[in-house]
Amino acid sequence: MRNILITVMMLVVVIVLFNSIVSKDTTGTSDRISSQGDAANTKIGDMLKSN
């Protein structure tokens, strides 16, 4: 019974950490990666247009 409780608590902690670090609306890792990719695409597009 104790092992099941510890496992469930660990899963809850992992879910909370994932939601607070990765999935956060504007400051999460996913949003930062997306915005950096958009910026890189814009820079590449500008370089191709200038040539």
Secondary structure, DSSP 8 states (H G I E B T S, - for coil): -HHHHHHHHHHHHHHHHHHHHTS-TTTSHHHHHHHHHHHHHHHHHHHHHH-
